[in-house]
Amino acid sequence: MIKKTIITSAIVILVGLLTFGRNTLGYIRTSMGYVHDSVQNSVPVGFEIDHARQMVQDLAPEVRKNMHVIAKEEVEVQRLDEQIANAEAKLAKEKDQILRLKTDLAAVKSSYQYGGRSFTSDEVKSDLANRFDRFKTSEATVASLKQIHQARERSLSAARQKLEGMLAQKRQLQVEVENLEARNQMVAAAQTTSSYQFDDSQLGHVKELVSNLKTRLEVSEKLVNAESEFQGEIPLDKAAPQNILEQVGDYFGEKHPDAKAVVIAEKK
């Protein structure tokens, strides 16, 4: 089947090339465009409106997906907030400890007591240096976390705006589809009451049948009246004209004959 289709298509293209030459592809594209427009225009408007309404409803999964992404990002940002807050609290405590060791070392002693143990000056200085290095690393980490937090906040804000835009457009599309439905119903109502409606529905067929019957009856009535008028019979209900001689004489400007002379002439 596929092989036959390919062969048929090749033959059609070959015939087109022989007939139209280089313009074959242009003619094919133009023909396809006409076919597409014809098919699209043949689809009922009501069906297209229902299709548009369904497409608007199909946006709901995408909206829910974006809402899920936003909710998840909000949770992640909240966790990042807590992580930064804990890191800053830890930095503050480490800073206090570093400053305490620094203050203690400023007072030169042979030994220093911490937690019930004795430490030399070199041991305290080494511990202070290690603490200070860790503090700077932790401080840089917190700074990075804050930058990440700001970036994710901006991303979250953009996602929220996108979602709000989608929801607003979805609501607008719903309103426009309903307006189209109302306008389509108005057009349908106007077509129903119009006497110049070209309708393929059952209502249109009934109206056409009634119109044809009216025409046939009117023709039959006219034929009956015509047959009765051309029978050649004397119309009994129509009175003969009076004083026909006077009417003719008046029309041609002649004098009226004496009534007695007329009577005598008639007797002869």
C-alpha positions in Angstrom: 0.0 0.0 0.0 2.8 2.4 0.9 4.7 1.4 -2.2 1.6 2.2 -4.4 1.2 5.6 -2.7 4.9 6.5 -3.3 4.6 5.4 -6.9 1.4 7.4 -7.4 2.9 10.5 -5.8 6.0 10.2 -8.0 3.8 9.9 -11.1 1.7 13.0 -10.1 4.9 15.0 -9.5 6.4 13.8 -12.8 3.2 14.8 -14.8 3.2 18.1 -13.0 6.9 18.7 -14.0 6.1 17.9 -17.6 3.0 20.1 -17.6 4.1 23.1 -15.5 7.8 22.8 -15.5 9.6 24.5 -12.6 6.4 26.0 -11.3 5.1 22.6 -10.3 6.0 23.0 -6.6 4.5 26.4 -6.5 1.3 25.1 -8.0 1.3 22.3 -5.5 1.8 24.6 -2.5 -0.9 26.9 -3.8 -3.3 24.0 -4.3 -2.6 22.7 -0.8 -3.3 26.2 0.6 -6.6 26.3 -1.2 -7.5 22.8 0.1 -6.5 23.8 3.6 -8.6 27.0 3.5 -11.5 25.1 2.0 -11.4 22.4 4.7 -11.0 25.0 7.5 -13.9 27.1 6.2 -16.1 24.0 5.8 -15.8 23.2 9.6 -18.8 24.6 11.5 -18.2 27.6 13.6 -19.8 25.9 16.6 -17.4 23.0 16.4 -14.4 25.4 16.2 -15.7 27.2 19.3 -16.0 24.0 21.2 -12.5 23.1 20.1 -11.2 26.4 21.3 -13.0 25.9 24.7 -11.4 22.5 25.0 -8.0 23.9 24.2 -8.4 26.5 27.0 -9.4 23.7 29.4 -6.3 21.8 28.3 -4.2 24.6 29.7 -5.1 23.5 33.2 -2.4 20.8 33.4 0.3 23.2 32.3 -0.9 25.7 34.9 -0.9 23.1 37.6 2.6 22.0 36.6 3.9 25.6 36.9 2.1 25.9 40.3 3.9 22.7 41.4 7.3 24.1 40.3 6.7 27.4 42.1 5.5 25.6 45.3 8.6 23.4 45.2 10.9 26.4 44.6 9.2 28.2 47.5 10.1 25.3 49.8 13.7 25.3 48.6 14.0 29.0 49.1 12.6 28.6 52.6 15.1 26.0 53.4 17.9 28.2 52.0 16.6 31.0 54.3 16.9 28.7 57.3 20.4 27.5 56.2 21.6 31.1 55.9 20.1 32.0 59.2 21.8 29.1 61.0 25.1 29.8 59.2 25.0 33.4 60.3 24.3 32.5 63.9 27.2 30.1 63.8 29.4 32.8 62.3 28.4 35.2 65.1 29.4 32.6 67.7 32.7 31.9 66.0 33.4 35.6 65.8 32.9 36.0 69.5 35.3 33.1 70.2 37.9 34.5 67.9 37.7 37.9 69.5 37.9 36.3 73.0 41.1 34.4 72.0 42.5 37.6 70.5 41.8 39.5 73.7 43.3 36.8 75.8 46.5 36.7 73.7 46.8 40.4 74.0 47.5 39.9 77.7 50.8 38.0 77.6 50.8 35.0 79.9 52.8 31.8 80.2 49.6 29.7 80.0 45.9 30.1 79.3 43.1 28.1 81.0 40.1 26.9 78.8 37.6 24.3 79.8 39.7 23.1 82.8 42.8 22.7 80.7 46.0 24.7 80.4 47.3 25.8 77.0 50.5 27.5 76.0 50.6 30.8 74.1 51.7 29.0 70.9 48.8 26.6 71.2 46.3 29.4 71.6 47.8 31.3 68.7 47.6 28.2 66.5 44.0 27.6 67.5 43.2 31.2 66.8 44.7 31.0 63.3 42.7 27.9 62.5 39.5 29.4 63.8 40.1 32.5 61.8 40.7 30.5 58.6 37.5 28.5 59.1 35.6 31.7 59.9 36.7 33.3 56.6 35.7 30.2 54.7 32.3 30.0 56.4 31.8 33.7 55.8 32.5 33.2 52.1 30.1 30.3 52.1 27.4 32.4 53.6 28.0 35.1 51.1 27.6 32.5 48.3 24.4 31.2 49.8 23.0 34.7 50.0 23.8 35.2 46.3 22.1 31.9 45.5 19.2 33.0 47.6 18.9 36.3 45.7 19.1 34.5 42.4 16.4 32.0 43.3 14.2 34.7 44.7 14.4 36.5 41.3 13.7 33.2 39.5 10.8 32.6 41.8 9.4 36.0 41.3 9.6 35.6 37.5 7.9 32.2 37.8 5.1 33.8 39.8 4.7 36.6 37.3 4.6 34.0 34.5 2.0 32.0 36.3 -0.1 35.1 37.0 0.2 36.0 33.3 -0.9 32.5 32.2 -3.9 32.6 34.6 -4.9 36.0 33.3 -4.6 35.0 29.7 -6.5 31.8 30.4 -9.4 33.8 32.0 -9.3 36.2 29.1 -9.5 33.4 26.6 -12.4 31.9 28.5 -14.2 35.2 28.2 -13.5 35.5 24.5 -14.7 32.0 23.8 -17.9 32.7 25.6 -18.3 35.9 23.7 -17.8 34.0 20.5 -20.4 31.5 21.6 -22.9 34.3 22.3 -22.2 35.9 18.9 -22.6 32.6 17.1 -25.9 32.0 18.8 -27.0 35.5 17.7 -26.0 34.8 14.1 -27.9 31.5 14.3 -31.0 33.2 15.6 -30.8 35.8 12.9 -30.4 33.2 10.2 -33.4 31.3 11.6 -35.7 34.3 11.3 -34.2 35.5 7.9 -36.3 34.8 4.8 -33.0 34.7 2.7 -31.5 31.9 4.6 -29.5 29.2 2.8 -29.7 26.4 5.3 -29.0 22.7 4.9 -30.6 21.8 8.2 -34.0 20.1 8.6 -35.6 23.5 9.3 -34.2 24.8 5.9 -35.6 21.8 4.1 -39.1 22.3 5.7 -39.1 26.0 4.8 -38.1 25.1 1.2 -40.9 22.5 1.0 -43.5 24.9 2.3 -42.4 27.6 -0.2 -42.6 25.1 -3.1 -46.1 24.1 -2.0 -47.2 27.7 -1.9 -45.9 28.3 -5.4 -47.6 25.2 -6.8 -50.9 26.2 -5.2 -50.7 29.7 -6.5 -49.9 28.4 -10.1 -52.9 26.0 -9.9 -55.2 28.7 -8.7 -54.2 31.0 -11.6 -54.7 28.1 -14.1 -58.2 27.5 -12.8 -59.1 31.2 -13.0 -57.7 31.4 -16.5 -59.7 28.3 -17.7 -62.9 29.8 -16.4 -62.3 33.2 -18.1 -61.7 31.6 -21.6 -64.8 29.3 -21.9 -66.5 31.6 -24.6 -69.7 31.8 -22.6 -71.8 34.9 -22.0 -71.1 36.2 -18.6 -74.5 36.1 -16.9 -73.5 38.2 -13.9 -72.3 41.2 -16.0 -75.0 43.5 -17.3 -75.0 44.7 -20.9 -74.1 48.3 -21.5 -77.1 50.7 -21.7 -77.6 53.2 -24.5 -74.8 51.7 -26.6 -75.8 53.8 -29.6 -75.4 57.0 -27.6 -72.1 55.9 -26.2 -70.7 55.2 -29.7 -72.1 58.5 -31.1 -70.6 60.4 -28.2 -67.2 58.8 -28.7 -67.1 59.6 -32.4 -68.8 63.1 -32.1 -72.0 62.2 -34.0 -75.4 63.5 -33.3 -77.8 61.3 -31.4 -80.6 59.9 -33.6 -84.2 60.5 -32.6 -85.4 57.8 -30.3 -88.6 57.4 -32.3 -86.7 57.1 -35.6 -84.6 54.4 -34.0 -87.7 52.5 -32.9 -89.3 52.8 -36.4 -86.1 51.6 -38.0 -86.0 48.7 -35.7 -89.6 47.7 -36.5 -88.8 47.8 -40.3 
